[in-house]
């Protein structure tokens, strides 16, 4: 069960990172996120 949960968390993390990377710098700024913050924002999104 833990393996399935870990995989699902990893998949959600990757989807979040990919979606945020598709945004322009202006769109990210409107959300209060910089390019360098994407990984930490994605980690918080699954937590």
C-alpha positions as CSV (number, residue, x, y, z in Angstrom):
1,X,0.0,0.0,0.0
2,X,2.8,2.4,0.8
3,X,4.3,1.8,-2.7
4,X,1.1,2.8,-4.4
5,X,0.8,5.9,-2.2
6,X,4.4,6.9,-3.0
7,X,3.9,6.4,-6.7
8,X,0.7,8.5,-6.7
9,X,2.4,11.2,-4.7
10,X,5.3,11.2,-7.2
11,X,2.9,11.3,-10.1
12,X,1.0,14.3,-8.7
13,X,4.3,16.1,-8.0
14,X,5.4,15.6,-11.6
15,X,2.1,16.8,-12.9
16,X,2.2,19.9,-10.8
17,X,5.8,20.7,-11.8
18,X,4.9,20.2,-15.5
19,X,1.8,22.4,-15.3
20,X,3.7,25.2,-13.5
21,X,6.6,25.0,-16.0
22,X,4.1,25.6,-18.8
23,X,3.2,29.0,-17.3
24,X,4.9,32.2,-18.4
25,X,6.9,34.2,-16.0
26,X,4.1,36.7,-15.8
27,X,1.5,34.1,-15.0
28,X,3.8,32.7,-12.3
29,X,4.4,36.2,-10.9
30,X,0.6,36.7,-10.7
31,X,0.5,33.6,-8.5
32,X,3.4,34.8,-6.4
33,X,5.7,32.0,-7.6
34,X,9.1,32.3,-9.2
35,X,10.6,29.6,-11.5
36,X,13.0,28.6,-8.7
37,X,10.1,28.0,-6.4
38,X,8.3,25.5,-8.6
39,X,9.8,22.3,-7.0
40,X,9.0,23.4,-3.4
41,X,5.5,24.5,-4.4
42,X,4.9,21.1,-6.0
43,X,6.2,19.3,-2.9
44,X,3.8,21.3,-0.7
45,X,0.9,20.5,-3.0
46,X,1.2,16.8,-2.4
47,X,1.8,17.1,1.4
